[in-house]
Amino acid sequence: MTSILRFFARSPRGLSFISLIGLIGVAPLHATTYVVSSAGDDLAAGTPEAPWRTIGRAANAVVPGDLVEVRGGTYAERVTFTRSGTAAAPIIFRSSPGETPVIDGSALTVAAGWFPLFTLTNLSHVTIQGFELTGLRTNAGGRVPIGILVSGSGTGVKLLDNHIHDLGTTYPGSSGGDAHGIAVYGNATTPISGAVIRGNHLQKLSLGSSEALVLNGNVTGFLVENNRIHDCNNIAIDTIGHEGTCADAAQDAARDGITRANTVYGITSYGNPAYGNNYSAGGIYVDGGRDILVEQNTVSTCDIGIELASEHAGQSTSRVHIRNNLLHRNRIGGIFLGGYDTRRGSTEDCRIEHNTLFENDTRQDGNGEVQLQFDVRRTAFRHNIIITNSQALVVGNNYTQNTDTTFDYNVIHAPTTPAWQWKK
C-alpha cells in the first residue's frame, strides 16, 4: 500500500529560502590529514603510522582545510570543537572508511545544564561525519544529555551520517527531565545559518520534555534531510521559535529552512514521565517556526504525523508549506494545526498540498486525519489524498477560532460516508 500511495511532485520554482542552503559547494581543500586511533598516543605525530589517541587532541590542532580521520574503536571522551574552517577550506572530522568510531558516554557523570558529547559553539564550516554516539544517561533533573550540540552563531556546519542512540534522561518527574540527540540552538544575535543535518540515524532516545532533533531560536537557512528517527519517547524533529533562546525577539525563531525526505516512526510520549499516559509526540513539529518547507517525509506509527502550532500565546507558526508527505497509521491523527488549548498561539498562512494521509487516528479518538485546534488562520488544504480508517473522520475541529480555512480539490475515501467536524 505504501508504494501505491506515495507520490512526490517536483519542487516549484521561486522558493526564496532554497537558495540559502548552498547545495552546490566548492570542493574542499585539505591542508593536512590527521589520524586518531583508540590505540594511539596524543604525544605522537597524528599520522597514519603514529596516530593520536583522542579526538580532542585533533580538535585543538586543526586549521582550515584539515581532515581528521578517526579509526574504529571506543572513545570515552567529550569533545569541544574550537576551530572554524572556511567555505573553500572546511575542517572535516570523519570516520575512517569502513570503520565506526564509538563515542561512549556510559562512564561519564552528567553535570547540571547542557552536557553534550560533541560541542560546537560559534563555529563555521565544520563537518562531523560517521560517528556513533551512545551511552550518555542521567536520572537527575536539570541535567541535559546531548549527543551533538551546535550553539551560538556560525555558518556551514554539517552533521552527516552519524548514529546517535541509547542515551537520554530517565528522570522520573514531570518537569526537569530533558535530552536531545542533535540540538541546534541559535542563542546569539548573529544566526546559525546554512546548517546541514543529513543522513543521521537517531533511535532509542529518552527525551523527557525535549526532542530527538531540534532547531531552536536564531537558526536560518537549514536543511534537515534523509534522517531516520525512530523509537524515541518524544518529538522526533522540531523547529522552534519564541522560547527566548535568542535575545532579539525578531530573530528568535527557526526559519527559512527545509525538512525533507526524513523517515520517522515509532514516536510516542506515552509512558514518558513528562507526559504520563498522554499520546502527544509529533513525528515532525513546527512550534513557532516560520517560512519552512516540509516535504517528501514519511511519518508512521507516531502519536501525531505532522503538527504546526505555537505553544506561546500571542505568537504564531507561519508560512509553512507541507507537501508531498506520506502520513500513515499515526495514533491520534495525521496533521494537527493550531494550539492544543486556548492559552496557546496561532497557526497562520500555511499550505498543505499533495500529501497522502492513510488511516491515521488509529486510536479513533475523534481527531480524524486532519485536526484543527485553537486559532488556525488563513490555511489551505488542497490536492491531498485522504483515506480514513473505519472511523471515517476526515476533519476534526473542536474549536470555533479558525478563520479563512480552505479545504478543496482533495481526493477522499472512507469505508462509509465521510464524516466532518467543523467548529464543533
N, C-alpha and C positions, 0 to 999 in steps of 0.2 A: 504493500500500500504506500509506503514512504516514497518509493521510486516513482509511483504514478502521480502522487500529489505534489512532489517537489517541482517548482518551476521558478526560474530566475530570469528576470529581464535584464537587458543591458542598462548600464548607468546612463541617464540622460546628461547632456552637456549642461554647463552653466552652474554647477555646484561650486561656489567660491572656495569652500574650505578644502576641497580635494587637492587643490594646487599647493596647499601648505604642507602636505605630507612629504613631498620630495622623494617619491618612489624611485626616480631615476637618479642615482647618485654618481659621484666621481669615484673611480677605482682607488682603494686606499693605498697609501704609500707607507710601506713598513720599513722603519729605520733599523730595528733590531728585533730578532725573535728570541725570547727568553723561554726557559722551560722550568716548570715546577713539578716535583715528584714527591710522593709521600715517603720515599726513601732518600730524599736529597738532603742538602745541608745549606742553611741560609748564609754560611760563610763561603760557599762555593761561588763559581762564576755565573751560574744561571744558564749554562749552556746545555745542550742535549747530553753531553758527556759528564757534566758536573752541574746537575740541576739544583735549584733552590728547594727548600723543604716546605715553605709556606707561601700561600697566595699573597698574604700581607707583605711579605718581603718584596714580591714583584710589584705590588701596588705602590710601594714607596720609591720605586726605581724608574718606572716607565716615563717616557716622554712622547709627545705626539708622533704617531706613526708606528709605535712599537706594538708587537704582537706577543702575547703571553699564552703559551700552550700548557695546559695543566693535565698531567698524566692521571690515569685511573688510580683509585685508591681512596682512602678515607682521610678527611681533613677536619679535625676538631678545632675549628677556629672561626672567629668572627672577623670579617674583613671590612675595613673602611677604605674605600677608594678615594684618592685625594688628588689625582692628576687628570686634567682635561686634555682631550685631543683637539683637532681642528676638523673642519669639513673635509679637507683634502687629505688629512693625516689623522684618522681616528685612532684611539687606543682600543685594542681588542683583547679581551680575556676569553679564551675558549677552551673547550676540552680537546685533548689530542685526538686525532682521527681514530674512530673505532673504540675509544675508551670513555669511561664515565667517572669523573671525579665526584665524590660524595662529600658534601659539607654536612657533617653530623653534629647537631646541637644537643644531643641527648645528655651529654655530660655537663652542659652549661646551666647555670642558675640564672633565670630570667630576672633582671633587675626592674625597678619601677620605671614606668614610661615606655616609650618605644624601645624595642630590643631586637634589631634585625640581625640576621646572619650576614647579609651583604648591605652596605650603606653607601649611597651615592648622594652627596649633598653639594649643590651648586656646581655641578659638573656638566660638561658638554662633550658630545662626540665620543662617548664611551660605549662599547658593546660588551655585554655579558652573555655568553652563549654556551649551551650544552652542559650545564651543571645540574646536579641533583642535590636538593636541599631538604633536610628532613630532621626529625627528632627533637626540635626545639619546643618544649612544653612547659606550662605552668598551671598550677591550680589556685594561684593567688590573684586577688583583684588588683586593678590599677597597673598591671604589667601586660605588655602587648608584644607577644612573639610575632615576628615578621620574617618571611623568607627574604625578600628583596625590598628595600625602601629607597625610593628616589624622592628627594625633597629639595626645598629651596627654589632655585631657578636653574636655567640652563637650556640647552637645545641639543637635539640629535642623539639622545640616549636610546640605545636599543637593547631590549631584553628578548633573547631569541632561544627557543628550543630548550628551555630549562624545565626540569621536573621537580615540582615542589609538592611534598606530600607528608602526611602523618606528623603534622605539627599544629600548635594552637593552644587554646585555653580550655581547661576543664573546671574553671571557677564555677562553684555551684550557685552563685547568687544571680538575681535577675538584672543587676546593674553592676558594671565594673569588670566584666569579662570581655576582652577584645583580642582579636588576632587577624592577621592578613597573610595571604600567600605572597601577593605582589601589591605594593601600595605606592602610588604616585601622589605626593602632597605638594601642591603649589602654594607654599606658605610665605612667599616673598612677593613684593610688588612688581618684580620682573617675572614673567611667566616661565614655567616649564613648557617648552614648545617642541613640536616635532618628535615626540617620543613614539617609538615603535615597539609594541609588545606583540610578538608574533610566534606562533608555534610552540607555546608553552603548554605543559600538562600539569594541571593542579587537581589534586584529589585528596580525599580523606583529611580535610582540614576542619578543625574545631574552632569556630569563629566567634562565638559569643554574639555580641551585638554588631559585629563588623562583617566584612566581605572578603571573598577569596581574592578578587582582583578589583582594585578601586582606584579611580582618579578623582581627586578631591581638590577643590579650590582653583587656584590660578594656573590651570593646565589648558593648553590650547594646541590645535593642530595635531592631535594624536591619532594613531592608528592602532586599534586592538583587533588583531586578525588571526584566524586559524588557530586559536587556542582551544584546548579541550579541558573542560572543568566539570567535575562530577563528584558525587558522594561527599558533599560538604553540608554543614548544618546551618548555613545561612546564605545570603545572596551570593551569586556567582560573579557577576560583572556589574559594577555600579559606577556611574558618573554623577558626581555630587556637586551641589552649589549651596551657598547661603548658610554655611555652618560656621562662618567666622575663621575659616582656615587662612584666608588672605585678609590683611588689614584693610585693603581697599575693597569696599563692598561691590564696586562696579566690576571688579575682576574676580570676585570670589565665586567662580562657577567654572566647572569643566565645560569646554565649548569648542565649536568648530572642528569636530573630530569625527572619526568613523569607527563603528563597531561592526565588524564584518566577518562572515564565514566562520564563526565560532560554533563549537558543538558543546551543548550544555545539557546535563541530565542528572537525575538523582539528587536534586537540591531540595532540602526541606528544613524548616525551623522546628518541626515537631520533635519534642524531647530536648531541644536546646534549652538550658536553664534560663536564658534571657527571654524565652518566649513560651515556655511551658508546653502546653498541648495545642498551640496555635499553628496553623498552616499559613505562613505569610512570606516565605522566602521566594524572591523572584529569580528566574534564570538570568534575565537582563533587566536592569533597573536604571532609569534616569531620574534622579532625585534632585531637581533644581538645576540640572544641566541645560544647555541651550545650543541650538544650531548643530545638531548631531544627526548623522545618518546611521541608521541601524538596519543592516541589510544582509541577506543570504545566510542568516544564522539558523541553526536547528536547535530547538529547545523542547525537551520532552521530560516527562515524569518529574517536573519541578512543582512547587506549590503554585506559582504563577509563571506563565511563559515570559511575557514582557510587560513591565509596568512603567508608566510615565506619571510621576507625581512629584509634588514638592511638599516636604514634611514641615515646612516653616511658613507660618501664617503671613500673608502679605507678599509672599514670593511665589515664583512660578517656574515650572518646567516649560520651555517654549521652543517652538520651531524645530521639533524633532520629526524626522521622516522615517517611518518604519515601512520597509518594502522588501518583498521577495523573501520573507522568512517562513520557515515551516515550524508551526507550533502544534504539538500533538500530545494528547493524553496528559496534560498537566492537571494537578489535583483540584485546584479551586477556580481555574479559569485560564483562558488563552492570553488575552490582552486586558490589562486594567489601566484605567486613566482616572486622574483626579485624586484628591486627598482621601485618606481612609476614614477621616471624620471631619466634622465642621471646624475644627481648630487648625486644620492644615491649609496649605496654599493651593494654587490652581495649576491646571494644565492648559496651555494656550497654543493656538495656531499650529497644531500638529497634523500630519498626514499619515494615514495608514492605508497602504495601497499594495495590491498584488501579493498579498500574503495568503498562505494556506493554513487554516485552523481546522484541526481534526479531532473531534471527540475530547475536548477539554472539559474542565469541571467534572473530573471522574468521580469525585465525592458527591456530585449532584447537590451542592449546597445552595443552588439557586443563583449562582453568579453568571452562568452561561459562558458562551465562547468569548464574549466581549462584556466587560463590566465597566459602566460609567459610574464613578464615585462622585465625591463632592467637588464642585466648581470646575467643570470642564467647559472651555470656551473655544469657539471657532475651530472646530476639529472636523476633519473629513475622513470617512471610511469609503474607499472606492476600489472596485475591481479586485475584491478579495474572494477567495473560495472558502466557504464556511460549511463544515459538515458537523452536525451536532451528534451527541450520543442520544440515548433513549429519552433523556430529559427534554430534548427538542428545543432548548432555550438558546436563542441566538444572542439576545442582548438582555443583560440585567441592569437595572437602574433604580436604586432605592432613594436617590436624591433628586431634588427638584431644581438644584442650582446648576444646570447645564444650559448653555446658550449657543445658538448658531452651530448646531451639530448637523452635519450632512452624512447621510448613510445611503449610498446609491451605487448602482451598477455592480452589485455583488452577486455572486452565484451561491445560492443557499440550498442545502439539502438537509432534511431531517426525516427520521423514520415515521413521524406523524406530522400533523400540522405544525409548522414552525411557530414557536412562542416568542413574544417580545414583551419586555417590560420597559416602560418609558415614564420617567418622572413619577415613580411609584405606581 
